[in-house]
């Protein structure tokens, strides 16, 4: 196997962009882990497949296509939960299974790899900037709602007594997850988005003794795993998505030795 050790501007753009996406994925993953919703990222990742197929078919950005379908899916989940009071994960399962079925009807055989494991190698500078700005915006939104989400995770009755609009914050929370997943599909595809948000948070939990440190370390591990994964994929000429998840898993194993 040949090894490519060259470094260029395209690679630098891919590394920086993936670090922004990985950072926000780890950050929101820390909140998802406290609410026992880490696997929801995987379900939402599957919901993006019709949007990815649409983007590949008509030549526009796959993250935009993914986001369009996620908005519809998140709105449906939010509405059905209000109407039925079914658990969120059960409603997500229904919506994501339907999305996968629709995607399989339209995805071409040669496009399946891109849809499932992602491809950041050809990202343009403009898309990289937009992606990074969206990641930063989501970070500030999540940082703002985090205290109220923690109260809601402890007890929704307590949240009501604190006059927190539970349904509104749930919608904002789901919308932020949708945004992160839409960004994540570019680098790890629709198949591995659960790992993108879950592994950094789990590694951080092993290493952190406070909530503030927990969220910060989650962000740093997410950014590091993505940046290192892109570089490792470039050197070894292996697919980027799997390399990012492998790097993230290695950091998780290392975190086991730093458990306080």
VOBA-1610 file (N, C-alpha, C; in pm, whole numbers, padded with zeros to 5 digits, always signed):
BEGIN
Unk+00085-00120+00000Unk+00000+00000+00000Unk+00088+00124+00000Unk+00063+00215-00093Unk+00140+00338-00101Unk+00092+00438+00003Unk+00183+00526+00045Unk+00149+00626+00147Unk+00174+00765+00089Unk+00073+00850+00099Unk+00082+00985+00046Unk+00110+01081+00162Unk+00228+01146+00161Unk+00265+01235+00271Unk+00261+01381+00228Unk+00205+01409+00111Unk+00196+01546+00064Unk+00091+01622+00145Unk+00109+01755+00152Unk+00015+01840+00225Unk-00022+01957+00136Unk-00150+01986+00124Unk-00193+02093+00035Unk-00307+02172+00098Unk-00348+02276+00029Unk-00453+02364+00082Unk-00585+02288+00097Unk-00617+02203+00001Unk-00742+02126+00008Unk-00746+02040+00134Unk-00633+01980+00166Unk-00625+01897+00287Unk-00642+01984+00412Unk-00578+02102+00412Unk-00589+02192+00526Unk-00734+02235+00549Unk-00804+02265+00440Unk-00945+02303+00450Unk-01027+02188+00508Unk-00999+02067+00461Unk-01072+01949+00509Unk-01046+01926+00658Unk-00921+01944+00701Unk-00887+01921+00842Unk-00956+02024+00932Unk-00949+02151+00895Unk-01009+02257+00976Unk-01161+02241+00982Unk-01222+02215+00866Unk-01368+02200+00862Unk-01414+02081+00944Unk-01344+01970+00931Unk-01382+01850+01007Unk-01363+01873+01157Unk-01262+01953+01195Unk-01241+01983+01337Unk-01358+02063+01393Unk-01409+02160+01315Unk-01526+02237+01359Unk-01647+02145+01376Unk-01670+02059+01277Unk-01785+01968+01282Unk-01768+01868+01396Unk-01648+01813+01411Unk-01623+01719+01520Unk-01639+01783+01656Unk-01594+01908+01668Unk-01605+01978+01796Unk-01750+01998+01837Unk-01833+02047+01746Unk-01973+02070+01782Unk-02047+01937+01801Unk-02004+01833+01728Unk-02065+01701+01747Unk-02037+01648+01887Unk-01910+01662+01930Unk-01877+01619+02065Unk-01948+01700+02172Unk-01961+01830+02147Unk-02024+01919+02245Unk-02172+01884+02264Unk-02245+01872+02153Unk-02387+01839+02166Unk-02403+01693+02208Unk-02304+01610+02176Unk-02307+01471+02221Unk-02303+01459+02371Unk-02234+01554+02436Unk-02228+01552+02583Unk-02366+01573+02644Unk-02448+01654+02580Unk-02585+01675+02626Unk-02671+01554+02594Unk-02650+01497+02474Unk-02728+01379+02435Unk-02700+01261+02528Unk-02575+01247+02572Unk-02540+01137+02660Unk-02608+01150+02795Unk-02616+01271+02847Unk-02683+01292+02976Unk-02832+01260+02967Unk-02889+01277+02848Unk-03031+01248+02828Unk-03053+01107+02771Unk-02945+01027+02766Unk-02951+00889+02714Unk-03009+00885+02572Unk-02962+00977+02489Unk-03012+00985+02352Unk-02899+00978+02249Unk-02785+00920+02287Unk-02669+00918+02199Unk-02698+00846+02067Unk-02772+00736+02075Unk-02799+00660+01953Unk-02897+00731+01860Unk-02959+00836+01909Unk-03051+00912+01824Unk-02977+00974+01706Unk-02849+01006+01726Unk-02769+01061+01616Unk-02762+00967+01498Unk-02755+00837+01527Unk-02752+00739+01419Unk-02883+00732+01344Unk-02993+00736+01421Unk-03125+00734+01357Unk-03145+00856+01269Unk-03105+00973+01320Unk-03117+01095+01240Unk-03024+01091+01119Unk-02908+01027+01135Unk-02817+01012+01023Unk-02880+00934+00909Unk-02954+00830+00944Unk-03025+00753+00842Unk-03136+00835+00777Unk-03194+00927+00855Unk-03299+01013+00798Unk-03245+01107+00692Unk-03114+01130+00692Unk-03055+01221+00593Unk-03038+01157+00457Unk-03048+01025+00449Unk-03016+00956+00323Unk-03099+01003+00203Unk-03230+01027+00218Unk-03303+01081+00103Unk-03250+01217+00058Unk-03211+01302+00153Unk-03155+01433+00119Unk-03021+01421+00051Unk-02939+01327+00098Unk-02809+01303+00033Unk-02831+01255-00110Unk-02925+01163-00127Unk-02956+01112-00261Unk-03003+01225-00353Unk-03083+01315-00296Unk-03133+01429-00375Unk-03018+01521-00415Unk-02927+01549-00319Unk-02813+01635-00348Unk-02722+01576-00453Unk-02696+01445-00445Unk-02610+01379-00543Unk-02675+01375-00680Unk-02807+01360-00683Unk-02878+01352-00811Unk-02882+01485-00884Unk-02895+01594-00807Unk-02911+01726-00870Unk-02789+01818-00852Unk-02681+01765-00795Unk-02555+01837-00792Unk-02545+01951-00693Unk-02623+01950-00584Unk-02604+02052-00481Unk-02549+01987-00354Unk-02512+02070-00258Unk-02441+02022-00139Unk-02522+01918-00063Unk-02457+01807-00029Unk-02529+01698+00039Unk-02577+01739+00179Unk-02501+01829+00246Unk-02544+01874+00378Unk-02674+01952+00371Unk-02690+02030+00264Unk-02815+02104+00245Unk-02931+02009+00223Unk-02911+01910+00137Unk-03015+01810+00116Unk-03049+01736+00244Unk-02944+01701+00320Unk-02966+01631+00447Unk-03046+01717+00543Unk-03011+01846+00550Unk-03078+01937+00643Unk-03225+01953+00608Unk-03256+01961+00479Unk-03396+01977+00437Unk-03480+01860+00487Unk-03430+01740+00471Unk-03506+01622+00515Unk-03507+01611+00667Unk-03398+01654+00731Unk-03396+01650+00878Unk-03496+01748+00938Unk-03510+01865+00877Unk-03608+01963+00926Unk-03748+01905+00923Unk-03780+01842+00811Unk-03912+01778+00799Unk-03926+01667+00901Unk-03820+01585+00915Unk-03824+01473+01008Unk-03835+01518+01153Unk-03756+01620+01191Unk-03759+01671+01328Unk-03896+01731+01360Unk-03951+01806+01265Unk-04084+01865+01285Unk-04188+01755+01305Unk-04177+01648+01227Unk-04270+01536+01239Unk-04256+01468+01375Unk-04131+01446+01417Unk-04107+01383+01548Unk-04163+01468+01661Unk-04136+01598+01655Unk-04183+01691+01758Unk-04335+01692+01764Unk-04401+01696+01649Unk-04547+01702+01643Unk-04610+01571+01692Unk-04555+01459+01647Unk-04610+01328+01686Unk-04593+01307+01836Unk-04479+01352+01890Unk-04456+01335+02034Unk-04559+01413+02116Unk-04591+01534+02070Unk-04692+01614+02140Unk-04828+01546+02132Unk-04863+01493+02015Unk-04996+01435+01993Unk-05014+01300+02061Unk-04907+01220+02067Unk-04921+01081+02113Unk-04856+01053+02248Unk-04757+01136+02288Unk-04679+01114+02409Unk-04600+00984+02404Unk-04572+00936+02282Unk-04484+00821+02266Unk-04341+00864+02296Unk-04254+00770+02339Unk-04113+00805+02363Unk-04048+00858+02235Unk-03960+00956+02250Unk-03896+01017+02133Unk-03825+00914+02048Unk-03751+00820+02113Unk-03674+00722+02036Unk-03764+00631+01952Unk-03886+00604+02001Unk-03978+00520+01923Unk-04026+00593+01799Unk-04056+00721+01813Unk-04100+00800+01698Unk-03987+00816+01597Unk-03865+00837+01648Unk-03748+00849+01561Unk-03730+00722+01479Unk-03749+00606+01542Unk-03734+00479+01472Unk-03831+00468+01354Unk-03953+00513+01373Unk-04052+00508+01266Unk-04012+00599+01151Unk-03971+00722+01185Unk-03938+00820+01082Unk-03812+00781+01007Unk-03709+00734+01081Unk-03583+00703+01013Unk-03596+00579+00924Unk-03676+00479+00966Unk-03696+00361+00882Unk-03765+00398+00751Unk-03862+00487+00760Unk-03930+00534+00639Unk-03833+00609+00549Unk-03745+00690+00607Unk-03647+00767+00530Unk-03550+00675+00456Unk-03503+00571+00526Unk-03411+00476+00462Unk-03478+00408+00344Unk-03604+00368+00362Unk-03677+00302+00254Unk-03689+00393+00132Unk-03719+00521+00157Unk-03731+00616+00046Unk-03596+00634-00024Unk-03489+00647+00054Unk-03355+00669-00002Unk-03312+00552-00091Unk-03340+00431-00047Unk-03298+00314-00123Unk-03367+00305-00258Unk-03479+00373-00272Unk-03548+00373-00401Unk-03477+00461-00503Unk-03398+00560-00456Unk-03342+00660-00548Unk-03189+00663-00553Unk-03122+00608-00450Unk-02975+00610-00451Unk-02921+00518-00561Unk-02829+00572-00641Unk-02762+00491-00741Unk-02653+00409-00675Unk-02619+00297-00737Unk-02522+00204-00677Unk-02388+00273-00651Unk-02341+00355-00747Unk-02211+00418-00732Unk-02211+00532-00630Unk-02329+00573-00583Unk-02339+00681-00486Unk-02357+00632-00343Unk-02372+00501-00326Unk-02401+00446-00194Unk-02286+00471-00097Unk-02160+00454-00143Unk-02045+00474-00054Unk-02041+00616+00001Unk-02062+00716-00087Unk-02060+00856-00043Unk-02171+00881+00058Unk-02288+00825+00033Unk-02402+00846+00123Unk-02379+00782+00259Unk-02314+00666+00261Unk-02299+00592+00385Unk-02178+00633+00468Unk-02063+00661+00402Unk-01940+00688+00479Unk-01885+00828+00456Unk-01950+00911+00372Unk-01910+01050+00356Unk-01790+01071+00267Unk-01763+01198+00234Unk-01648+01234+00152Unk-01623+01384+00166Unk-01518+01419+00240Unk-01486+01561+00262Unk-01367+01605+00177Unk-01313+01514+00099Unk-01190+01542+00026Unk-01205+01653-00078Unk-01326+01673-00130Unk-01345+01772-00236Unk-01425+01893-00189Unk-01424+01919-00060Unk-01500+02033-00007Unk-01439+02165-00056Unk-01525+02258-00093Unk-01478+02388-00141Unk-01458+02484-00023Unk-01383+02590-00047Unk-01356+02688+00058Unk-01485+02753+00107Unk-01575+02787+00014Unk-01701+02852+00051Unk-01785+02762+00142Unk-01799+02637+00103Unk-01876+02543+00184Unk-01809+02521+00319Unk-01676+02519+00320Unk-01602+02503+00446Unk-01631+02618+00541Unk-01632+02741+00489Unk-01660+02858+00572Unk-01803+02853+00626Unk-01899+02822+00538Unk-02039+02814+00580Unk-02057+02705+00686Unk-01994+02591+00665Unk-02002+02481+00760Unk-01947+02521+00896Unk-01833+02588+00897Unk-01770+02630+01021Unk-01854+02733+01095Unk-01913+02828+01021Unk-01998+02930+01081Unk-02122+02866+01144Unk-02183+02771+01074Unk-02301+02702+01128Unk-02264+02626+01255Unk-02147+02560+01253Unk-02102+02486+01371Unk-02086+02578+01491Unk-02026+02694+01471Unk-02008+02791+01580Unk-02143+02842+01630Unk-02235+02868+01537Unk-02369+02916+01575Unk-02441+02813+01660Unk-02433+02687+01621Unk-02498+02580+01698Unk-02435+02570+01836Unk-02304+02589+01844Unk-02235+02584+01973Unk-02294+02687+02070Unk-02312+02809+02023Unk-02364+02914+02111Unk-02510+02890+02149Unk-02588+02834+02056Unk-02727+02802+02088Unk-02732+02693+02196Unk-02654+02587+02176Unk-02653+02477+02274Unk-02601+02526+02409Unk-02498+02610+02406Unk-02444+02664+02531Unk-02550+02744+02605Unk-02637+02814+02532Unk-02742+02895+02594Unk-02850+02810+02657Unk-02890+02702+02588Unk-03001+02620+02638Unk-02955+02510+02732Unk-02824+02488+02745Unk-02773+02376+02823Unk-02825+02373+02967Unk-02821+02483+03043Unk-02870+02477+03182Unk-03016+02432+03191Unk-03099+02484+03101Unk-03242+02448+03105Unk-03261+02302+03062Unk-03180+02254+02966Unk-03191+02114+02924Unk-03149+02020+03036Unk-03050+02062+03116Unk-03008+01980+03230Unk-03121+01969+03331Unk-03189+02080+03358Unk-03304+02078+03449Unk-03413+01986+03395Unk-03440+01995+03264Unk-03543+01910+03202Unk-03505+01763+03209Unk-03376+01733+03197Unk-03333+01593+03203Unk-03348+01537+03344Unk-03337+01624+03446Unk-03358+01581+03585Unk-03505+01555+03611Unk-03589+01651+03573Unk-03733+01637+03595Unk-03807+01742+03514Unk-03900+01697+03430Unk-03980+01793+03354Unk-04076+01869+03445Unk-04118+01804+03553Unk-04204+01874+03649Unk-04128+01991+03712Unk-04002+01968+03744Unk-03919+02075+03798Unk-03904+02187+03695Unk-03890+02149+03568Unk-03877+02249+03462Unk-04003+02334+03453Unk-04119+02271+03467Unk-04246+02345+03464Unk-04255+02444+03580Unk-04210+02401+03698Unk-04214+02492+03813Unk-04118+02609+03794Unk-04012+02587+03715Unk-03917+02694+03683Unk-03963+02778+03564Unk-04087+02748+03516Unk-04148+02819+03404Unk-04065+02809+03275Unk-04011+02689+03253Unk-03938+02660+03130Unk-04035+02602+03028Unk-04037+02657+02910Unk-04122+02606+02803Unk-04058+02477+02748Unk-04100+02365+02802Unk-04036+02237+02774Unk-04043+02203+02625Unk-04160+02217+02565Unk-04175+02180+02424Unk-04090+02268+02334Unk-04081+02395+02365Unk-04000+02485+02284Unk-03853+02446+02292Unk-03805+02419+02413Unk-03663+02384+02427Unk-03633+02246+02367Unk-03730+02156+02372Unk-03712+02027+02306Unk-03696+02046+02155Unk-03777+02136+02099Unk-03769+02161+01955Unk-03635+02223+01917Unk-03590+02321+01998Unk-03460+02384+01971Unk-03349+02281+01982Unk-03358+02197+02082Unk-03259+02091+02103Unk-03255+01994+01984Unk-03372+01950+01939Unk-03378+01860+01824Unk-03328+01928+01697Unk-03359+02057+01684Unk-03313+02132+01566Unk-03160+02141+01565Unk-03100+02161+01681Unk-02953+02166+01691Unk-02892+02031+01656Unk-02953+01924+01704Unk-02905+01790+01670Unk-02915+01769+01519Unk-03026+01812+01461Unk-03045+01798+01317Unk-02935+01873+01240Unk-02903+01995+01287Unk-02797+02072+01221Unk-02663+02003+01230Unk-02631+01948+01347Unk-02504+01877+01365Unk-02497+01753+01277Unk-02605+01678+01272Unk-02608+01558+01189Unk-02593+01593+01042Unk-02660+01702+00999Unk-02650+01745+00860Unk-02506+01781+00824Unk-02435+01844+00917Unk-02294+01875+00894Unk-02209+01747+00897Unk-02245+01657+00986Unk-02166+01536+01004Unk-02170+01440+00887Unk-02280+01440+00812Unk-02291+01344+00702Unk-02186+01370+00594Unk-02137+01493+00586Unk-02034+01522+00486Unk-01905+01447+00516Unk-01872+01431+00644Unk-01742+01371+00676Unk-01751+01223+00714Unk-01864+01178+00771Unk-01874+01036+00807Unk-01995+00968+00745Unk-02070+01039+00660Unk-02186+00978+00595Unk-02303+00961+00690Unk-02410+00902+00637Unk-02530+00882+00718Unk-02524+00760+00807Unk-02417+00678+00792Unk-02410+00552+00864Unk-02349+00564+01003Unk-02258+00662+01022Unk-02178+00664+01145Unk-02194+00791+01227Unk-02302+00865+01206Unk-02319+00991+01280Unk-02340+00967+01429Unk-02395+00852+01467Unk-02413+00824+01610Unk-02278+00819+01680Unk-02179+00756+01615Unk-02045+00748+01674Unk-01981+00885+01681Unk-02009+00970+01585Unk-01949+01104+01581Unk-01989+01186+01704Unk-02112+01169+01752Unk-02157+01244+01870Unk-02139+01167+02000Unk-02141+01034+01993Unk-02143+00955+02116Unk-02003+00927+02172Unk-01908+00891+02086Unk-01777+00848+02136Unk-01701+00959+02208Unk-01693+01083+02152Unk-01623+01189+02226Unk-01686+01216+02363Unk-01819+01212+02369Unk-01888+01236+02497Unk-01856+01126+02597Unk-01853+01000+02551Unk-01820+00888+02641Unk-01676+00899+02690Unk-01585+00935+02598Unk-01444+00951+02638Unk-01430+01064+02740Unk-01500+01172+02717Unk-01494+01287+02809Unk-01549+01250+02947Unk-01655+01171+02948Unk-01715+01131+03075Unk-01616+01051+03159Unk-01531+00973+03091Unk-01429+00897+03162Unk-01324+00986+03227Unk-01305+01105+03171Unk-01193+01191+03212Unk-01236+01313+03293Unk-01365+01337+03308Unk-01411+01464+03364Unk-01479+01445+03498Unk-01454+01542+03586Unk-01517+01538+03717Unk-01620+01645+03739Unk-01641+01730+03637Unk-01741+01837+03650Unk-01811+01855+03516Unk-01929+01918+03521Unk-02009+01937+03400Unk-01938+02027+03301Unk-01879+02136+03348Unk-01813+02231+03257Unk-01694+02166+03187Unk-01618+02088+03262Unk-01504+02018+03201Unk-01553+01910+03106Unk-01659+01844+03144Unk-01715+01736+03061Unk-01753+01786+02922Unk-01824+01898+02914Unk-01865+01950+02784Unk-01747+02000+02703Unk-01650+02064+02770Unk-01533+02118+02700Unk-01445+02005+02646Unk-01421+01903+02726Unk-01338+01792+02681Unk-01407+01715+02568Unk-01539+01705+02574Unk-01614+01642+02465Unk-01589+01715+02333Unk-01594+01848+02341Unk-01568+01930+02222Unk-01427+01907+02170Unk-01328+01907+02259Unk-01189+01892+02217Unk-01162+01754+02158Unk-01217+01651+02219Unk-01196+01515+02167Unk-01262+01500+02031Unk-01382+01557+02016Unk-01449+01551+01886Unk-01368+01619+01777Unk-01314+01737+01809Unk-01233+01810+01711Unk-01105+01735+01679Unk-01039+01683+01780Unk-00912+01611+01760Unk-00932+01486+01677Unk-01034+01409+01709Unk-01055+01283+01637Unk-01083+01306+01489Unk-01158+01411+01458Unk-01189+01440+01318Unk-01066+01491+01243Unk-00992+01583+01305Unk-00872+01638+01240Unk-00767+01528+01218Unk-00743+01448+01321Unk-00646+01339+01308Unk-00693+01236+01207Unk-00825+01208+01208Unk-00880+01110+01115Unk-00864+01150+00970Unk-00888+01279+00940Unk-00871+01328+00803Unk-00725+01317+00760Unk-00634+01357+00849Unk-00492+01349+00817Unk-00448+01203+00799Unk-00495+01115+00886Unk-00459+00974+00875Unk-00513+00913+00746Unk-00634+00952+00708Unk-00692+00902+00584Unk-00611+00950+00463Unk-00563+01074+00469Unk-00481+01127+00359Unk-00349+01051+00347Unk-00287+01021+00461Unk-00158+00952+00460Unk-00171+00808+00414Unk-00275+00740+00461Unk-00291+00597+00431Unk-00374+00572+00306Unk-00436+00678+00252Unk-00526+00667+00135Unk-00641+00570+00165Unk-00697+00583+00284Unk-00814+00506+00325Unk-00933+00600+00338Unk-01057+00548+00339Unk-01175+00635+00350Unk-01173+00720+00477Unk-01213+00846+00462Unk-01206+00941+00573Unk-01301+00906+00687Unk-01427+00878+00654Unk-01527+00852+00757Unk-01486+00745+00856Unk-01452+00625+00809Unk-01411+00520+00903Unk-01285+00556+00982Unk-01191+00627+00920Unk-01069+00665+00991Unk-01100+00761+01106Unk-01194+00852+01085Unk-01233+00944+01192Unk-01291+00868+01310Unk-01379+00773+01282Unk-01442+00696+01390Unk-01339+00609+01461Unk-01244+00552+01387Unk-01138+00471+01449Unk-01051+00557+01541Unk-01015+00678+01494Unk-00936+00769+01578Unk-01014+00807+01704Unk-01142+00830+01688Unk-01227+00863+01803Unk-01232+00746+01902Unk-01242+00624+01850Unk-01246+00506+01936Unk-01113+00487+02009Unk-01001+00517+01943Unk-00870+00507+02007Unk-00860+00607+02122Unk-00908+00730+02100Unk-00907+00830+02207Unk-00995+00784+02324Unk-01106+00716+02292Unk-01191+00663+02399Unk-01116+00559+02482Unk-01043+00469+02414Unk-00967+00367+02486Unk-00859+00431+02574Unk-00796+00536+02523Unk-00696+00607+02601Unk-00760+00671+02725Unk-00883+00718+02708Unk-00951+00785+02821Unk-00977+00691+02937Unk-00980+00560+02911Unk-01004+00463+03017Unk-00894+00467+03121Unk-00775+00511+03083Unk-00662+00516+03175Unk-00657+00645+03256Unk-00749+00737+03225Unk-00752+00866+03295Unk-00882+00885+03372Unk-00951+00776+03399Unk-01079+00784+03468Unk-01057+00827+03613Unk-01112+00944+03650Unk-01091+00994+03787Unk-01171+00917+03891
//
